[in-house]
């Protein structure tokens, strides 16, 4: 996955972690992706401090204790990744989490951020709420959000992570086009199948949408990706979630765009709602040139 320039460069995945269960599952997905994409994995933990401290080393006893604990845990996670054959580096920063994550992604020329989220009360809230939303809105690269898992989800090994069935929700915007390109590259690397879904809310005549969906699917098949598409009427969030369940999707992808200082997602609240409610990881892709 190379988002810029003709010259090939080292690609990177950034995995922010708070050492909780959702981050553990995100690590499994990060290892799976890093293996398939042949990328390096950077494991980032942010110790929240006043913004004026920025990335300076802590000088209080409590912060020194947090630093020691974080370095030990980062070391453990780094060894776990390396034991799975993935090149991994630990990174500890101090400051405001969203800003640190976005800055690390920019400085590291990151191809994708993989981070954990945790639902509450039927997935209607994110445990790290504003952090995940802020990163999705501001990240200079695609963001894969991975929730902590439903009850009974006990897999503990990257080999058991399935990323074989991908569903792309599209509104035919430039952002959705960017998401299609990312899904295409992932599907080729992971030997995954793709279903493209367009949700029609207004016009009963979906001829143009059907033709566009079919064109996208043909293009993917011409590259060797098993793909199909469907145009379905209904509410975007509910319909995409239903289609993802019917398809038994391992990954759900949508395009996003920041508004007014990147404070909101433009697919209405569609992308935000999908992140909170989907029963599988959600890949959000923003057209950074928009």
C-alpha positions in Angstrom: 0.0 0.0 0.0 1.8 3.0 -1.3 -0.2 6.2 -1.2 2.2 8.6 -2.8 5.0 8.9 -5.3 6.4 6.5 -7.9 9.4 5.5 -5.8 8.7 2.5 -3.5 9.3 3.1 0.2 9.1 1.1 3.4 5.5 0.9 4.5 4.4 1.0 8.1 1.4 0.2 10.3 0.8 2.2 13.4 -0.9 0.5 16.3 -1.9 2.8 19.2 -2.5 0.8 22.3 -3.9 1.5 25.8 -3.1 -2.1 26.8 -6.8 -3.0 27.2 -8.6 -5.9 25.7 -9.7 -4.1 22.6 -6.1 -3.1 21.9 -5.0 -6.7 22.3 -7.5 -7.7 19.6 -6.3 -4.8 17.5 -2.7 -6.2 17.9 -3.8 -9.5 16.4 -5.2 -7.8 13.4 -2.1 -5.6 13.1 0.1 -8.6 13.1 -2.1 -10.3 10.5 -2.0 -7.3 8.3 1.7 -6.6 8.8 2.4 -10.2 7.8 0.3 -10.1 4.7 1.4 -6.6 3.6 5.1 -7.2 4.6 5.1 -4.0 6.6 6.7 -2.9 9.8 4.5 -2.4 12.9 5.0 0.5 15.3 3.4 0.0 18.7 2.5 3.4 20.2 1.4 4.2 23.7 0.6 7.7 24.8 0.9 8.8 28.4 -1.6 11.7 28.7 0.1 14.8 30.0 -0.6 18.6 29.8 0.0 19.8 26.3 2.8 22.1 27.3 4.9 19.0 28.3 4.5 17.7 24.8 6.9 14.8 24.3 9.3 15.6 27.1 10.2 12.8 29.5 8.3 12.8 32.7 9.9 14.3 35.8 7.4 13.4 38.5 7.4 10.2 40.5 3.9 9.2 39.2 4.8 9.8 35.6 8.0 7.9 36.0 6.0 5.0 37.3 3.7 5.2 34.3 6.6 5.4 32.0 8.2 2.2 33.5 5.0 0.3 33.3 4.3 1.4 29.7 7.8 0.5 28.5 7.5 -2.9 30.1 4.2 -3.5 28.4 5.3 -2.2 25.0 8.3 -4.5 25.3 6.1 -7.4 25.8 3.8 -6.6 22.9 6.9 -6.0 20.7 8.2 -9.4 21.5 4.8 -10.9 20.8 4.8 -9.4 17.3 8.4 -10.4 16.6 7.6 -14.0 17.7 5.0 -14.0 14.9 7.7 -12.9 12.4 6.7 -9.2 12.3 9.2 -6.4 12.5 8.0 -4.3 15.4 9.2 -1.1 17.2 7.9 0.4 20.4 7.1 4.1 20.7 6.2 6.0 23.9 4.9 9.6 23.6 3.6 12.1 26.1 0.8 14.5 25.5 -2.7 14.6 24.1 -3.6 11.1 22.6 -5.3 12.2 19.4 -2.6 14.7 18.5 0.2 12.3 19.3 -1.3 9.5 17.3 -1.9 11.7 14.2 1.6 13.3 14.5 3.2 9.8 14.8 1.3 8.7 11.7 2.5 11.8 9.8 6.1 11.5 10.9 6.2 7.8 10.2 4.6 8.0 6.7 2.1 5.5 8.0 0.0 3.5 5.6 -2.6 2.5 8.1 -3.5 3.0 11.7 -5.0 -0.1 13.5 -6.6 0.7 16.9 -9.0 -0.9 19.3 -12.4 0.4 20.4 -14.8 -1.0 22.9 -18.6 -0.8 22.7 -21.0 -0.2 25.6 -24.7 -1.1 25.8 -25.1 -2.8 22.4 -22.2 -1.0 20.8 -23.9 2.4 21.1 -20.8 4.0 22.6 -17.0 3.8 22.1 -15.0 3.2 25.2 -12.3 5.5 23.9 -15.0 7.5 22.1 -13.6 10.9 21.2 -10.1 9.4 20.7 -11.1 6.9 18.1 -13.4 9.4 16.4 -10.8 12.1 16.5 -8.2 9.8 14.9 -10.6 8.7 12.2 -11.3 12.3 11.3 -7.8 13.6 11.4 -5.6 10.7 10.3 -3.6 11.1 7.1 -4.1 7.4 6.3 -6.8 4.7 6.5 -7.8 3.7 10.0 -8.9 0.2 11.0 -10.9 0.2 14.2 -11.3 -3.1 16.0 -13.7 -3.6 18.8 -13.0 -5.7 21.9 -15.1 -8.6 20.7 -18.5 -10.0 21.5 -19.0 -12.3 24.4 -17.6 -15.7 23.7 -15.0 -14.4 21.3 -11.9 -16.1 22.7 -9.4 -16.3 19.8 -5.9 -15.5 20.9 -3.7 -15.9 17.8 -3.3 -13.9 14.6 -3.7 -17.1 12.6 -7.3 -17.2 13.7 -8.0 -13.6 12.6 -10.2 -13.8 9.5 -9.9 -11.0 6.8 -11.3 -13.0 3.9 -14.6 -11.3 3.3 -14.7 -7.5 2.8 -17.8 -5.3 2.4 -17.4 -1.8 0.9 -20.2 0.7 1.5 -20.0 3.3 -1.2 -21.8 6.5 -2.1 -19.7 7.0 -5.3 -17.9 10.0 -3.7 -14.2 10.7 -4.1 -13.8 9.4 -0.5 -15.6 6.2 -1.4 -13.3 5.9 -4.4 -10.3 6.1 -2.2 -11.8 3.4 0.0 -12.3 1.2 -3.1 -8.6 1.5 -3.9 -7.5 0.6 -0.4 -9.9 -2.4 -0.3 -8.6 -3.5 -3.7 -5.0 -3.5 -2.5 -5.9 -5.3 0.7 -8.0 -7.9 -1.1 -5.2 -8.7 -3.5 -2.7 -9.1 -0.6 -5.1 -11.1 1.6 -6.7 -13.1 -1.2 -10.1 -11.8 0.1 -13.4 -11.5 -1.6 -15.2 -8.2 -1.9 -18.9 -7.1 -2.0 -19.7 -3.5 -2.9 -22.9 -2.1 -1.5 -24.6 1.2 -2.4 -27.6 2.2 -0.4 -30.3 4.2 -2.3 -32.5 6.5 -0.2 -34.3 8.5 -2.8 -34.7 7.6 -6.4 -36.4 4.2 -7.2 -34.5 4.2 -10.5 -31.1 2.7 -9.6 -29.9 2.1 -13.1 -26.9 4.4 -12.9 -26.0 3.0 -9.4 -26.3 -0.6 -10.7 -24.1 0.1 -13.7 -21.5 1.8 -11.5 -21.5 -1.0 -9.0 -21.1 -3.6 -11.8 -18.3 -1.6 -13.3 -16.4 -1.6 -10.0 -16.9 -5.3 -9.5 -15.7 -6.1 -13.0 -12.6 -4.0 -12.5 -11.8 -6.0 -9.3 -12.4 -9.3 -11.0 -10.1 -8.3 -13.9 -7.4 -7.9 -11.2 -8.1 -11.4 -9.8 -10.3 -10.3 -6.9 -13.5 -12.2 -6.5 -16.1 -9.4 -6.3 -19.8 -8.6 -6.7 -22.0 -5.7 -5.9 -25.6 -4.8 -4.9 -27.7 -1.6 -4.8 -30.2 -1.7 -1.9 -32.8 0.8 -0.8 -33.1 1.8 2.9 -31.4 3.6 5.7 -27.6 3.7 5.1 -26.5 2.5 8.6 -29.1 -0.2 9.1 -28.8 -1.4 5.5 -25.0 -1.6 5.5 -25.0 -3.4 8.9 -27.6 -5.9 7.6 -25.6 -6.5 4.4 -22.4 -7.0 6.4 -24.2 -9.6 8.5 -25.7 -11.4 5.5 -22.3 -11.4 3.8 -20.6 -12.5 7.0 -18.1 -9.8 6.4 -14.7 -9.9 8.3 -14.1 -6.2 7.5 -16.4 -3.3 6.6 -15.0 -0.4 4.7 -16.3 3.2 4.1 -15.0 6.5 2.9 -15.0 9.6 5.2 -14.2 13.2 4.9 -13.4 15.8 7.7 -15.6 18.9 8.1 -14.7 22.2 9.8 -11.4 21.4 11.3 -12.0 17.7 10.8 -14.4 17.7 13.7 -17.1 15.5 12.0 -17.5 12.7 9.5 -19.2 13.6 6.3 -21.0 10.4 5.5 -23.4 12.0 7.8 -23.0 10.0 10.9 -22.8 6.8 8.9 -19.1 6.0 9.4 -19.3 7.0 13.0 -22.3 4.8 13.6 -20.8 1.9 11.8 -17.6 2.1 13.9 -19.8 2.0 17.0 -22.2 -0.7 16.0 -20.5 -3.0 13.4 -19.9 -6.6 14.5 -16.6 -6.6 12.6 -13.6 -4.3 12.2 -14.3 -1.1 10.3 -11.9 0.5 7.8 -12.4 4.2 7.3 -10.6 5.9 4.4 -10.4 9.6 4.0 -9.5 11.3 0.7 -6.6 13.4 2.0 -6.4 15.3 -1.2 -10.0 16.6 -0.8 
